[in-house]
Amino acid sequence: MKENLPLELRVGVDVGCHSHNVAIGLSTGEILEEFSIIHHQEGFRQFFSRIEKNEKIYGCPVAVAMEGYKGGQGVYHGIYGGKGSGLEKSYCDLGILAGSIGL
């Protein structure tokens, strides 16, 4: 029997050196958008702005997953995976990042 979990907005980040690939989707498995951002203040403003836009549309909590140290399994392969997907929740890191660029 499939468990009926509350709706959640999920954000996956494939971390790169100069740019990062991002996927935003729902816990249902539906991908809402995919885009790249540059590793600069304006890129992170775009990142947070697009998350906020979707958060307002769907009115649900946001979960962010990023690659662990030294890469590992890519976000696009495990964004909707459970335990052992190779991804880490990074709420604290993103909160610090948002504050450091004035968001």
Secondary structure as UniProt FT lines:
FT   STRAND          9..14
FT   STRAND          19..26
FT   TURN            27..28
FT   STRAND          31..38
FT   HELIX           41..58
FT   STRAND          62..68
FT   TURN            69..70
FT   HELIX           75..78
FT   TURN            79..80
FT   TURN            83..84
FT   STRAND          87..89
FT   HELIX           91..100
FT   TURN            101..102
//
